[in-house]
């Protein structure tokens, strides 16, 4: 049963700001009352939550819920810090930044890892990273895109300093590429597809991220107090996510229809977007090492307010209790 829901439109944010709509501020935590308040984002990684709503999987597992609609995933995590939310999904870098800044949350699962989730689009005749050295390249400072670009370049014997950096949001960068104000851009999907589709005669995708270097994780975080006070509710929520993702993976046409309907995109665009984020609930020692490595990268390149002990942030107990085989080679 749904506690309350926002169906109104999402306000657009300028630069790094964004707004979110909260349906209902959580009351003081009760002992395992089967209620969870979570955030959904306006991207396809909220697909398992939408499927679970559409198919009453929360009710099946005995849960009631409230929902916060955000247009930037990290706002759900920030709302955990302010006591207005229990669970959120976001990628690595905003997870690191917000937890390091003091949001008292724990990581309980990864639900997806991007697949060619970032890429470079260049104006022809540029064909390679080497061709673009010294040229104007747009990416967003401090973002997961910058992290992925940095990791990609490290793997190819290059660095961010090899280019004239133009710091732009993707919606600004794409028109700049079309007009020739920049020579190339590096951003996350679907901006790579959007850019190349605008002028295929002049623009070409020349590079994509690779898991050998870095692909982003979509992370399930919950408030530490929520995890401590309502472990059975949390385990039921994880079970819902597993059941929803399993059903979507078995029925790609249903996934396309659900994504198309909730994001009001064409079925063709929805089908193209699905492979960006293959979904599978898991938690591994490789992820634990990776999140610590990302924190070290952020500290080197932008600084963090604190350096959390990630062994105390990544908590495998709840996923292990629900699906032991999905916790892989974990050190504790």
C-alpha positions in Angstrom: 0.0 0.0 0.0 1.3 3.4 -1.0 1.4 6.0 1.8 1.5 9.0 -0.5 2.8 9.9 -3.9 3.9 12.8 -6.0 2.6 12.9 -9.6 3.3 16.6 -10.3 6.0 17.6 -12.7 9.7 17.9 -11.8 11.1 21.4 -11.7 14.3 21.9 -13.7 17.4 22.9 -11.8 20.1 25.3 -12.9 23.7 24.1 -12.8 24.3 22.1 -9.7 21.1 23.0 -7.9 18.0 20.9 -8.0 14.7 20.6 -6.2 12.8 17.6 -5.0 9.3 17.1 -3.9 8.6 15.3 -0.6 5.3 13.6 -0.3 5.5 13.1 3.4 8.2 13.7 6.0 8.9 10.5 7.8 7.6 10.2 11.4 10.0 9.1 14.1 11.3 5.7 13.3 9.2 2.9 14.6 10.4 -0.6 15.3 9.9 -2.6 12.1 6.5 -1.3 11.1 7.0 -2.4 7.4 6.9 1.2 6.2 9.7 2.6 4.0 10.1 6.0 2.3 12.2 5.9 -0.8 13.3 8.2 -3.7 12.7 7.7 -7.4 14.7 9.5 -10.0 13.7 10.6 -13.5 16.0 8.0 -15.1 15.7 4.4 -16.1 17.4 3.1 -13.0 14.2 3.7 -11.1 12.6 1.0 -13.3 12.5 -1.7 -10.6 10.6 0.6 -8.3 8.1 1.5 -10.9 7.6 -2.1 -11.8 7.1 -3.0 -8.2 4.5 -0.3 -7.8 2.7 -1.3 -11.0 2.6 -4.9 -10.0 1.9 -4.4 -6.2 5.1 -6.2 -5.1 5.4 -4.0 -2.1 2.0 -5.2 -0.9 2.9 -8.8 -1.7 5.9 -8.5 0.7 3.8 -6.7 3.4 5.2 -3.2 2.9 3.7 0.2 2.8 5.6 3.0 1.4 6.0 6.7 0.7 7.8 8.1 -2.3 9.9 11.1 -3.1 10.3 12.1 -6.7 13.7 13.7 -7.5 15.4 14.9 -10.6 18.9 14.2 -9.3 19.5 10.9 -7.6 21.8 12.3 -4.9 18.9 14.4 -3.5 17.3 11.2 -2.3 20.5 10.5 -0.3 20.6 14.1 1.0 17.0 13.6 2.2 18.2 10.6 4.2 20.6 13.0 5.9 17.7 15.4 6.8 15.5 12.6 8.1 13.0 12.9 5.3 13.8 9.7 3.4 14.9 6.1 4.2 16.3 4.7 0.9 17.8 6.2 -2.2 19.6 5.1 -5.4 22.5 7.0 -6.9 25.9 6.5 -8.5 29.3 6.2 -6.9 30.5 9.8 -6.7 27.5 11.4 -5.1 27.4 8.5 -2.7 31.0 9.2 -1.7 30.6 13.0 -1.5 27.4 12.9 0.6 28.5 10.2 3.0 31.9 11.9 3.4 30.0 15.2 4.1 28.2 13.6 7.0 25.0 11.9 5.7 24.8 8.9 8.1 23.8 6.2 5.6 25.0 2.7 4.8 25.4 0.9 1.4 23.4 -2.3 1.4 23.5 -3.3 -2.3 24.4 -2.4 -5.9 21.5 -2.8 -8.3 23.3 -2.1 -11.6 26.6 -1.3 -13.3 26.5 0.9 -16.3 27.3 -0.5 -19.7 29.1 2.0 -22.0 27.4 4.5 -19.8 29.7 7.3 -20.8 31.2 8.3 -24.1 32.9 10.9 -26.3 31.3 12.5 -29.3 33.6 14.5 -31.5 33.3 16.7 -34.6 34.5 15.1 -37.7 37.3 14.5 -38.8 38.5 13.8 -35.2 38.7 10.1 -34.8 40.6 9.4 -31.5 41.7 10.8 -28.2 45.1 11.5 -29.6 43.5 13.6 -32.4 41.9 15.8 -29.7 44.9 16.6 -27.6 45.1 20.4 -27.1 41.5 20.8 -28.4 38.4 22.1 -26.7 36.6 19.2 -24.9 33.5 19.7 -22.7 32.8 17.8 -19.6 31.3 18.6 -16.2 33.8 19.3 -13.4 33.4 17.2 -10.2 30.9 14.9 -11.8 30.8 11.2 -12.4 31.5 12.0 -16.0 34.8 13.6 -15.0 35.6 10.5 -12.9 34.9 8.2 -15.8 36.8 10.3 -18.3 39.8 10.5 -16.0 39.8 6.7 -15.5 39.4 6.1 -19.3 42.3 8.4 -20.0 44.5 6.8 -17.4 43.9 3.5 -19.2 45.0 5.0 -22.5 48.1 6.9 -21.4 46.5 10.3 -21.3 45.1 12.8 -18.7 42.5 15.5 -18.4 45.3 18.1 -18.7 45.8 17.1 -22.3 42.7 19.1 -23.4 41.3 22.6 -23.2 38.6 21.9 -20.7 35.2 23.6 -21.2 33.1 23.1 -18.1 29.5 22.7 -19.2 26.3 20.8 -18.3 25.3 18.3 -21.0 22.4 20.4 -22.1 24.8 23.2 -22.8 27.6 21.1 -24.2 25.6 19.4 -27.0 24.6 22.7 -28.7 28.1 23.9 -28.3 29.4 20.8 -30.1 26.9 21.3 -32.9 27.9 24.9 -33.5 31.6 24.1 -33.2 32.3 26.0 -30.0 33.8 22.8 -28.7 35.5 20.0 -30.6 34.2 17.1 -28.5 32.3 16.2 -25.3 32.4 13.4 -22.7 29.1 12.7 -20.9 26.9 10.0 -19.7 24.0 8.4 -21.7 21.6 9.3 -23.2 23.6 12.5 -24.1 26.0 10.6 -26.3 23.1 9.2 -28.3 21.3 12.6 -28.4 24.4 14.4 -29.6 25.2 12.0 -32.4 21.6 12.0 -33.6 21.5 15.7 -34.0 24.0 15.8 -36.9 25.4 12.4 -37.9 27.1 13.9 -40.9 29.3 16.1 -38.6 29.3 14.3 -35.3 30.5 10.8 -34.3 30.8 8.8 -31.1 34.5 7.9 -31.0 35.0 6.4 -27.5 33.0 4.7 -24.8 33.6 3.8 -21.1 34.7 0.3 -20.4 34.5 -1.8 -17.2 38.3 -2.3 -17.5 38.7 1.3 -16.5 35.4 2.4 -14.9 31.7 1.9 -15.2 29.4 3.5 -12.6 27.6 1.5 -10.0 24.0 2.3 -9.1 24.0 2.0 -5.3 21.2 1.4 -2.8 21.7 3.4 0.4 19.6 3.6 3.5 19.8 5.6 6.6 21.9 3.9 9.3 19.2 4.5 11.9 16.6 2.9 9.6 18.8 -0.1 9.0 19.4 -0.6 12.7 15.8 0.0 13.8 14.0 -1.7 10.9 16.1 -4.6 9.6 13.1 -6.7 8.6 11.5 -3.9 6.7 14.8 -3.4 4.9 15.1 -7.0 4.0 11.6 -7.1 2.6 12.5 -4.0 0.5 15.6 -5.8 -0.9 13.5 -8.8 -1.7 11.1 -6.6 -3.6 14.0 -5.2 -5.6 15.3 -8.7 -6.4 11.9 -9.9 -7.5 11.3 -6.8 -9.6 14.6 -6.9 -11.4 14.3 -10.7 -12.1 10.9 -10.1 -13.7 12.2 -7.2 -15.8 15.2 -9.1 -17.0 12.9 -12.0 -18.0 10.5 -9.7 -19.8 12.3 -7.0 -21.8 9.2 -5.9 -23.6 7.5 -5.2 -20.2 10.6 -3.3 -19.2 10.4 -1.2 -22.4 6.7 -0.5 -21.9 7.2 0.4 -18.2 10.1 2.7 -18.9 8.4 4.3 -21.8 5.2 5.0 -19.8 6.9 6.4 -16.7 9.4 8.6 -18.5 7.1 9.5 -21.4 9.6 8.5 -24.0 9.1 6.6 -27.2 9.3 2.8 -27.1 12.3 3.1 -29.5 14.2 5.4 -27.1 13.2 3.2 -24.1 14.6 0.1 -25.8 17.8 2.0 -26.7 18.2 3.1 -23.0 17.7 -0.2 -21.3 21.2 -1.6 -22.1 22.8 1.5 -20.4 22.1 0.0 -17.0 21.9 -3.8 -16.9 20.3 -4.7 -13.6 21.4 -7.2 -11.0 21.3 -6.9 -7.2 24.7 -7.8 -5.7 27.5 -6.8 -3.4 31.1 -7.8 -3.9 34.6 -7.2 -2.5 35.4 -5.6 -5.9 32.8 -3.0 -5.2 34.2 -2.4 -1.7 37.7 -1.7 -3.2 36.2 0.4 -6.0 34.2 2.7 -3.7 37.4 3.3 -1.6 39.3 4.0 -4.8 36.7 6.5 -5.9 36.9 8.3 -2.5 40.7 8.5 -2.9 40.3 9.9 -6.4 37.8 12.6 -5.2 40.1 13.5 -2.3 43.0 13.9 -4.6 41.0 15.9 -7.2 38.6 17.9 -5.1 38.9 17.1 -1.5 36.5 15.4 0.9 35.3 16.8 4.3 36.1 13.5 5.9 37.5 10.0 5.0 34.9 7.4 6.1 35.9 3.8 6.9 34.1 2.2 4.0 34.1 -1.2 5.9 31.6 0.6 8.2 29.6 2.1 5.4 29.2 -1.0 3.1 27.0 -3.4 5.1 26.4 -6.8 3.5 24.3 -8.3 6.3 20.9 -7.5 4.9 21.5 -8.7 1.3 23.2 -11.8 2.7 20.1 -12.6 4.8 17.8 -12.3 1.8 20.0 -13.8 -1.0 23.3 -15.1 0.3 24.7 -16.0 -3.2 24.4 -12.3 -4.2 27.1 -11.3 -1.7 30.4 -12.3 -3.4 33.8 -12.8 -1.8 33.1 -10.2 0.9 35.8 -9.8 3.5 33.2 -9.6 6.4 
